[in-house]
Amino acid sequence: MLSIITPVYNGERFIEACIRVVIDQQCPDVEHIIVDGGSSDRTVEIIEHYADQFPHIRWLSEKDQGQSDAMNKGIAMAKGEVMSFLNVDDYYEPNVLNQVVEIFKTLPEPSLLVGNCNVWSDAGELENVNKPRRLKLTDLLVGPWKNPFPANPTAYFYHTSLHQKIGPYDLHEHYAMDIDFMLKAVQAANVQYVDKTWGNHRKIAGTKTFNDLQNGQAIPRVCRLIKAYRKDLSPLQRVQVIFLYNLFRNLDRVFYFSSHPDQIFWKLKAKLTASTT
């Protein structure tokens, strides 16, 4: 069985479409676990309506300690040998779940299966197609400007038993729990990349992830995680990774400022202001 877990809090705008996404996959071997954090809007009412009609939907509604806590509750409820997460505002390409079930029949346990993901702007424009081809720990620690992380869990699936090796999601991490998971998972799982687009991630204004990007906290947070995981490398690997990390990050900055020359002034002004206060 395949367990799809959706953490949600006050998500009435998206929850019905999210439920329909799994139904429309027409996968006979799936359960959809919805973990609500005690919503005060119509989220629970909508979940109940669909759960009464579709037995593959299981749900829980109670206060939690944030998204990681909700995700861990979903893992504890899961009956499937394979699992993934579907955020309320994201969705799959057609017939993805049936493809995934068939592929996992051929994979050793525990495995991590990763596909591509469309990344959409709030205006509905396709910004890029995330293709995380290089997924060794040393590749990921070079940084996302060289080797991108999987952009969204709609494009990756893994054996539930993987958590027996790497533990649950970190309750103290409320933003980069997926990056933290990936850096642990690639060290413990058989990793397979498939060059097919499976997921769709929408960058919607007002959401937690969108706000984190807008206020400039997302990249520094990822950088701190990358640096923390260098301890898992040998001394030689650490030197190589640090060199490539700095090289490609600086190249990325050069490319950005060559395309946005007006931003150079504001960056310099911010640094000067910070140094005089």
DRENLUMTI-467906 format. One line per 4 residues: number of its first residue (from 1); their letters; for each residue x, y, z of C-alpha. Coordinates in pm, whole numbers, plus 50000, padded with zeros to 5 digits. Layout:
% residues N
NUM	A	X,Y,Z  ...
This chain:
% residues 277
1	MLSI	50000,50000,50000  50101,50361,49933  50036,50614,50212  49993,50979,50111
5	ITPV	50005,51216,50408  49867,51570,50406  49935,51802,50702  49695,52095,50707
9	YNGE	49588,52388,50922  49310,52628,50819  49338,52507,50461  48977,52533,50343
13	RFIE	49094,52718,50031  49287,52413,49908  49181,52100,50098  48900,51991,49865
17	ACIR	49123,52013,49558  49395,51825,49746  49157,51542,49831  49039,51529,49469
21	VVID	49402,51508,49350  49443,51170,49522  49099,51047,49416  49168,51140,49052
25	QQCP	49486,50930,49054  49258,50622,49053  49515,50421,49245  49348,50119,49409
29	DVEH	49636,50064,49652  49647,50403,49827  49540,50557,50156  49518,50933,50208
33	IIVD	49597,51038,50564  49502,51395,50649  49642,51541,50972  49466,51863,51070
37	GGSS	49615,52086,51337  49283,52193,51489  49160,52425,51214  48908,52696,51295
41	DRTV	48776,52730,50938  48579,52476,50726  48877,52240,50674  48747,51964,50902
45	EIIE	48394,51992,50761  48528,51936,50408  48748,51645,50519  48455,51477,50694
49	HYAD	48237,51516,50385  48486,51328,50167  48589,51074,50431  48225,50963,50458
53	QFPH	48228,50884,50085  48577,50747,50029  48714,50476,50264  49075,50535,50157
57	IRWL	49067,50868,50347  49173,50857,50713  49208,51169,50922  49291,51324,51256
61	SEKD	49223,51673,51391  49397,51801,51705  49640,52068,51815  50002,52001,51723
65	QGQS	50348,52154,51757  50378,52256,51393  50414,52092,51053  50687,51846,51152
69	DAMN	50473,51720,51439  50177,51674,51204  50398,51487,50958  50521,51253,51231
73	KGIA	50163,51183,51338  50082,51089,50981  50380,50854,50965  50263,50683,51286
77	MAKG	49918,50632,51129  50049,50505,50794  49974,50146,50696  50158,50159,50364
81	EVMS	50502,50018,50290  50569,50327,50076  50482,50685,50161  50498,51047,50055
85	FLNV	50358,51387,50152  50110,51597,49959  50080,51956,50079  49732,52101,50037
89	DDYY	49832,52348,49765  50039,52107,49552  49936,51828,49313  50050,51529,49108
93	EPNV	50068,51476,48736  49813,51218,48608  49867,50849,48697  50179,50909,48905
97	LNQV	50078,50695,49202  50019,50382,48994  50361,50430,48830  50527,50464,49170
101	VEIF	50360,50151,49310  50491,49947,49015  50846,50085,49041  50869,50009,49412
105	KTLP	50801,49642,49341  51152,49630,49192  51339,49833,49457  51527,49712,49767
109	EPSL	51419,49836,50106  51463,50111,50209  51462,50308,49884  51407,50673,49796
113	LVGN	51253,50731,49452  51283,51085,49310  51127,51239,48999  51099,51590,48856
117	CNVW	50872,51869,48979  50712,52166,48804  50747,52488,49004  50468,52738,48939
121	SDAG	50445,53107,49030  50147,53250,49213  50033,53387,48876  50022,53036,48731
125	ELEN	50338,53067,48522  50586,52779,48502  50907,52910,48660  51120,52598,48619
129	VNKP	51124,52220,48618  51318,52090,48917  51539,51799,48804  51745,51674,49101
133	RRLK	51967,51432,48908  52260,51427,49154  52154,51305,49496  52464,51181,49674
137	LTDL	52536,51361,50001  52853,51516,49855  52650,51645,49559  52382,51806,49774
141	LVGP	52633,51966,50009  52784,52158,49716  52464,52363,49733  52138,52411,49540
145	WKNP	52299,52659,49298  52491,52362,49152  52292,52049,49241  51927,52124,49325
149	FPAN	51748,51950,49607  51411,51789,49528  51177,52088,49527  50868,51925,49670
153	PTAY	50750,51590,49813  50496,51546,49531  50796,51430,49327  50953,51182,49571
157	FYHT	50844,50867,49752  51018,50632,49993  50981,50317,50201  50813,50394,50531
161	SLHQ	51081,50183,50702  51338,50450,50615  51228,50636,50928  51346,50342,51136
165	KIGP	51697,50429,51019  51691,50808,51019  51425,50885,51279  51121,51115,51251
169	YDLH	51107,51471,51124  51270,51725,51357  51002,51888,51576  51220,52197,51615
173	EHYA	51253,52249,51238  50947,52429,51101  51072,52536,50758  51353,52318,50619
177	MDID	51235,51981,50751  51228,51844,50395  51591,51944,50331  51697,51797,50666
181	FMLK	51513,51475,50579  51676,51455,50236  52030,51497,50373  51965,51208,50612
185	AVQA	51777,50992,50362  52041,50990,50088  52288,50847,50339  52061,50561,50447
189	ANVQ	51852,50467,50142  51898,50319,49799  51838,50634,49590  51693,50620,49241
193	YVDK	51622,50919,49018  51366,50894,48737  51365,51161,48466  50987,51198,48464
197	TWGN	50780,51489,48591  50559,51369,48876  50490,51668,49098  50368,52027,49090
201	HRKI	50461,52286,49351  50284,52622,49364  50455,52926,49521  50144,53091,49662
205	AGTK	50160,53433,49826  50090,53426,50198  50194,53066,50257  50471,52981,50501
209	TFND	50716,52873,50231  50646,53177,50014  50693,53417,50305  51019,53247,50402
213	LQNG	51155,53304,50051  51030,53663,50038  51187,53766,50369  51525,53624,50268
217	QAIP	51540,53353,50535  51512,53041,50318  51859,53041,50159  52050,53120,50484
221	RVCR	51857,52841,50655  51952,52591,50385  52315,52707,50402  52324,52646,50777
225	LIKA	52192,52293,50728  52447,52222,50455  52732,52336,50677  52604,52125,50968
229	YRKD	52603,51810,50755  52964,51852,50647  53059,51670,50967  52944,51347,50801
233	LSPL	53218,51376,50538  53579,51264,50543  53839,51547,50575  53921,51526,50202
237	QRVQ	53553,51528,50102  53494,51825,50331  53769,52029,50163  53639,51942,49817
241	VIFL	53280,52024,49906  53368,52357,50069  53572,52459,49763  53289,52373,49521
245	YNLF	53027,52526,49752  53204,52863,49754  53289,52847,49383  52935,52781,49262
249	RNLD	52770,53011,49515  52990,53300,49400  52921,53216,49035  52550,53218,49112
253	RVFY	52583,53563,49271  52774,53695,48969  52505,53563,48736  52228,53711,48951
257	FSSH	52379,54059,48976  52467,54063,48605  52095,54009,48541  51984,54247,48821
261	PDQI	52244,54529,48830  52007,54754,49026  52032,54515,49322  52405,54579,49371
265	FWKL	52339,54928,49505  52084,54805,49760  52309,54522,49878  52600,54760,49933
269	KAKL	52377,55011,50109  52246,54740,50344  52601,54631,50431  52715,54988,50494
273	TAST	52410,55055,50711  52472,54737,50913  52839,54827,50968  52756,55171,51109
277	T	52484,55065,51351
